[in-house]
Amino acid sequence: MKVRALTQSTVALAAAAGVAAFASTAEVKAQTVNWNMQSTYPGSLTQLGTLGKRIEEQLREVSGGEINVVFQEPGAIVPALEVFDAVASGAVEAGWSTPGYWAGKVPSLPLFGAVPFGPRAGEYMAWYYFGGGKEMFEEIYNRFGIHSVICGVIAPEASGWFRQPIELVEDLRGLKMRFFGLGAKVMEKMGVSTQLLAGGDIFPALELGTIDATEFSMPAIDLNLGFYQVAKHYYLPGWHQQSTMFDLMFNKALWDGLTDTQRAQIEAVCGDSVRHGIAEGEYLQFAALAELEEKGVTIHSWSPEILEALEAAWVEVVQEESANDEDFARVWESLSTFRENYKRWGELGYLQ
């Protein structure tokens, strides 16, 4: 009788374990992610788009097929510059972009995208990950129903394609120019009429004369877009974007519904994407500069006088934005304090 009872008990336990295992398997299957990721950049565009495509592939591989976030070309679901609202409302589950695009909706977010006369990539990431930036970034996005993860950082950009050389501050006045983020506000102080255009819309506007000049990204990316066919004078350094962060936005309710493992997998892929973006971006530029020169482009450095005028205008922009938006003031104070503390290390630790 004891043997029989033990056997029945063992069978019952085995059956219960089987049911639990089946339930666990069913739960995992129910949590498999099949979402769209609306991009603001074409998938073929060097770094800006190809990083997004790589994230799609890496998420699938790292998760063993449990996270399928499908890259969608600009306009496939919503237009490029409507991604923020689409993710916030749940019309699209995820978005690939940069915080700098959302200045008109959330004035403080561009400080997490690129900062005029701001930090290089290493310093920027130090502030973001360890200096309090990440906590403010997530808090601000969360108010709009979005959870976002920094998922790429790239090298400095160039700061303008012009039809004629810019030798004096006065040469900027009256120009119509595509410009991004906080740098656009600086250019407006210089008498430039700016507008924000998505990457695919810039070349037609430049070619047709709707705009007189443009900036977009780094040499390897600008080469891909063919601006050199219309404007032959290319200016560096990218005073407005010494480094640029990109983010993978998720509808917050959907993000909250992921398992801890799935969230960790996304964070891990994004961390690797930051590493990949910086290394690739630094690698690509010297060959791109040489090719641009072969195509007849004259590469210029901004004069010290013009850079000083631009920096003075940036100080005015900071004062105005801080007075108008509490979050901007709070984020700027955090970043500025960090940079002041970092300065001694930057000066001692690195060759100037």
C-alpha positions in Angstrom: 0.0 0.0 0.0 2.8 2.4 0.8 4.5 1.7 -2.5 1.2 2.2 -4.3 0.6 5.5 -2.5 4.2 6.7 -3.3 3.7 5.8 -6.9 0.4 7.8 -7.1 2.1 10.7 -5.4 5.0 10.7 -7.8 2.6 10.5 -10.8 0.6 13.4 -9.4 3.7 15.5 -8.9 5.0 14.7 -12.4 1.6 15.6 -13.9 1.6 18.9 -12.0 5.1 19.7 -13.2 4.0 18.9 -16.8 1.1 21.3 -16.4 3.3 24.0 -15.0 5.8 23.5 -17.8 3.1 23.7 -20.4 1.7 26.9 -18.7 5.2 28.4 -18.6 5.7 27.6 -22.3 2.3 29.1 -23.2 3.1 32.2 -21.2 6.4 32.7 -23.1 4.6 32.3 -26.4 2.0 34.8 -25.4 4.7 37.3 -24.6 6.5 37.1 -27.9 6.8 40.6 -29.3 5.8 41.3 -32.8 5.9 45.1 -33.1 6.5 47.8 -35.7 9.4 50.3 -35.3 8.7 53.4 -37.4 11.9 55.0 -38.4 12.6 58.7 -39.1 15.5 57.6 -41.4 15.6 55.4 -44.5 17.0 52.0 -43.8 19.6 52.5 -46.6 21.0 55.7 -45.0 24.5 55.3 -43.6 24.5 54.9 -39.8 21.2 56.8 -39.2 19.2 54.1 -41.0 21.6 51.2 -40.9 21.8 51.4 -37.1 18.1 51.0 -36.9 18.2 48.0 -39.3 20.9 46.5 -37.2 18.9 46.9 -34.0 16.0 45.0 -35.6 18.4 42.1 -36.5 20.2 42.1 -33.1 17.0 42.1 -31.1 15.8 39.0 -33.0 19.0 37.2 -32.6 19.6 38.0 -28.9 16.1 37.1 -27.9 16.0 33.8 -29.9 13.2 35.2 -32.0 11.1 36.4 -29.0 11.5 40.1 -29.9 10.5 41.0 -33.4 10.6 44.7 -33.8 10.2 45.4 -37.6 11.9 48.4 -39.1 9.5 50.5 -41.1 10.7 53.0 -43.7 9.7 56.7 -43.2 6.1 57.1 -44.1 5.3 53.4 -44.1 3.0 53.9 -41.1 3.3 57.6 -40.3 5.5 60.4 -41.7 9.0 60.6 -40.3 8.4 63.6 -38.1 5.1 62.2 -36.6 6.8 59.3 -34.9 6.7 60.8 -31.4 2.9 61.2 -31.4 2.3 57.8 -33.0 4.3 56.0 -30.3 2.7 58.0 -27.5 -0.8 57.2 -28.7 0.0 53.5 -29.5 -0.7 53.9 -33.2 2.8 52.4 -33.6 4.5 50.3 -31.0 8.1 51.7 -31.3 10.0 54.4 -33.1 13.7 54.9 -34.1 14.7 58.5 -34.0 16.7 61.2 -32.0 15.3 63.3 -29.2 16.4 66.4 -31.1 13.5 66.1 -33.5 10.9 66.9 -30.8 11.9 70.4 -29.7 8.4 71.7 -30.8 6.7 69.2 -28.4 9.1 68.9 -25.5 11.7 71.7 -25.4 14.0 69.9 -23.0 14.4 66.7 -25.1 16.9 68.1 -27.6 19.4 68.4 -24.8 19.5 64.6 -24.9 20.0 64.6 -28.7 22.8 67.1 -29.4 24.1 70.2 -27.6 25.6 73.2 -29.4 29.2 73.6 -28.2 28.5 70.6 -26.1 30.3 67.4 -25.1 32.0 64.8 -27.2 30.6 61.3 -27.0 32.6 60.1 -24.0 31.7 63.0 -21.8 28.1 63.0 -23.0 27.6 59.4 -22.2 29.3 59.8 -18.8 26.7 62.5 -17.9 23.8 60.5 -19.3 24.6 57.1 -17.7 26.2 58.2 -14.4 25.5 62.0 -14.0 21.7 61.9 -13.7 20.8 62.4 -17.4 19.2 59.0 -17.8 16.8 59.4 -14.9 15.6 62.8 -16.2 15.4 61.5 -19.8 13.1 58.6 -18.8 11.0 60.8 -16.5 10.3 63.4 -19.2 9.4 60.8 -21.9 7.2 58.9 -19.4 4.9 61.8 -19.0 4.0 61.5 -22.7 3.3 57.7 -22.5 6.7 56.8 -24.0 9.6 54.8 -22.6 12.8 55.5 -24.5 16.2 53.9 -24.5 19.4 55.6 -25.9 20.3 53.2 -28.7 23.1 54.9 -30.6 25.7 57.7 -30.4 27.6 59.0 -33.4 30.7 61.1 -34.1 30.7 64.9 -34.8 28.7 66.2 -37.7 29.5 68.9 -40.2 27.6 72.1 -39.9 26.6 73.2 -43.3 26.5 73.0 -47.1 26.5 76.4 -48.8 26.5 77.5 -52.4 28.9 80.3 -51.7 31.7 80.6 -49.0 30.7 82.0 -45.6 33.5 84.4 -44.7 31.7 86.8 -42.4 28.8 86.6 -40.0 26.9 88.9 -42.4 27.1 86.2 -45.1 24.6 84.1 -43.1 21.9 86.7 -42.8 18.9 86.2 -45.0 19.7 82.6 -45.9 17.0 79.9 -45.8 18.5 76.8 -44.3 17.5 73.4 -43.1 18.8 73.0 -39.6 18.3 70.6 -36.7 17.5 70.9 -33.1 18.9 73.6 -30.8 21.4 74.6 -33.4 18.5 75.9 -35.5 17.7 78.4 -32.7 21.3 79.6 -32.8 21.2 80.1 -36.5 18.0 82.1 -36.2 19.9 84.5 -33.9 22.4 84.9 -36.8 19.6 86.0 -39.2 19.0 82.6 -40.8 15.5 81.4 -41.6 15.5 77.8 -40.6 13.2 74.9 -41.1 13.4 71.2 -40.1 13.1 68.7 -42.9 13.4 64.9 -42.8 16.5 63.5 -44.5 14.7 62.4 -47.6 13.2 65.8 -48.2 16.4 67.9 -48.0 18.0 67.3 -51.4 14.8 68.2 -53.5 14.4 71.4 -51.4 18.1 72.3 -51.9 18.0 71.5 -55.6 14.8 73.5 -56.2 16.0 76.5 -54.2 13.3 76.1 -51.5 16.3 76.3 -49.2 19.6 78.0 -49.8 21.7 75.8 -47.6 21.5 72.8 -45.3 23.1 70.8 -42.6 22.3 67.2 -42.0 25.0 64.9 -40.6 28.6 63.7 -40.9 30.6 63.5 -44.1 29.9 59.8 -44.8 26.1 60.4 -44.4 26.0 63.7 -46.3 27.9 62.0 -49.2 25.2 59.4 -49.4 22.5 62.1 -49.8 24.3 63.9 -52.6 24.3 67.5 -51.4 27.6 68.1 -53.1 25.7 68.1 -56.4 24.1 71.5 -55.5 26.3 73.1 -52.9 30.1 72.9 -53.1 31.2 74.6 -49.8 31.2 72.3 -46.8 31.8 73.6 -43.3 33.2 72.0 -40.2 33.4 71.5 -37.2 29.9 70.6 -36.3 29.6 73.1 -33.5 26.0 72.2 -33.1 26.5 68.5 -32.8 29.8 67.3 -31.4 28.1 64.1 -30.7 24.5 62.9 -31.3 22.3 60.5 -29.4 19.6 58.3 -31.0 16.9 56.6 -29.2 14.5 53.6 -29.5 11.1 54.8 -28.3 8.4 52.4 -27.0 4.8 53.0 -26.1 5.1 52.9 -22.3 2.2 50.6 -21.6 3.7 48.1 -24.0 7.2 48.5 -22.5 5.7 47.9 -19.0 4.1 44.7 -20.3 7.5 43.2 -21.3 9.2 40.7 -19.0 12.4 41.7 -17.1 14.4 39.5 -19.5 13.0 41.2 -22.6 13.7 44.7 -21.2 17.2 43.6 -20.4 17.7 42.2 -23.9 16.6 45.5 -25.4 18.9 47.5 -23.1 21.8 45.1 -24.0 21.3 45.5 -27.7 21.0 49.3 -27.4 24.3 49.4 -25.4 26.0 47.4 -28.1 24.5 49.8 -30.7 26.1 52.7 -28.9 29.5 51.0 -29.2 28.9 50.1 -32.9 27.7 53.6 -33.8 30.7 55.5 -32.3 33.3 53.1 -33.8 31.7 52.9 -37.2 31.2 56.7 -37.4 34.8 57.5 -36.6 36.0 54.9 -39.1 33.9 56.2 -42.1 34.8 59.9 -42.2 38.3 60.2 -43.6 37.4 58.2 -46.8 34.2 60.2 -47.2 36.1 63.5 -46.9 38.5 62.4 -49.6 35.7 61.4 -51.9 33.9 64.7 -51.4 37.0 66.6 -52.4 37.3 64.4 -55.5 33.8 65.5 -56.4 34.8 69.2 -56.3 33.7 70.0 -52.7 35.7 72.7 -50.9 36.0 71.8 -47.2 36.2 74.8 -44.9 36.8 75.4 -41.2 34.7 78.1 -39.5 36.7 81.2 -38.7 37.3 81.9 -35.0 35.2 85.1 -35.3 32.2 83.2 -36.7 32.5 80.5 -34.0 32.6 83.1 -31.3 29.5 84.7 -32.7 27.7 81.4 -32.8 28.7 80.6 -29.2 27.4 83.9 -28.0 24.1 83.3 -29.7 23.9 79.9 -28.1 24.3 81.5 -24.6 21.3 83.7 -25.5 19.3 80.6 -26.6 20.1 78.8 -23.3 18.9 81.8 -21.3 15.7 82.1 -23.2 14.9 78.4 -23.2 15.7 78.0 -19.5 13.4 80.9 -18.7 10.5 79.4 -20.7 10.7 75.8 -19.7 11.4 74.4 -16.2 12.6 71.0 -17.5 15.0 72.6 -19.9 16.5 74.7 -17.1 16.7 71.6 -14.9 18.4 69.4 -17.5 20.7 72.2 -18.6 21.8 72.8 -15.0 22.6 69.1 -14.5 24.6 68.9 -17.8 26.4 72.2 -17.1 27.4 71.2 -13.6 28.6 67.9 -14.8 30.7 69.5 -17.5 32.2 72.0 -15.1 33.3 69.1 -12.8 34.5 67.1 -15.8 36.6 69.9 -17.1 39.6 69.3 -14.9 39.8 65.7 -15.9 39.3 66.5 -19.5 42.1 69.0 -19.4 44.5 66.8 -17.4 43.7 63.4 -18.9 43.6 64.2 -22.6 45.9 65.9 -25.0 44.5 69.3 -25.9 
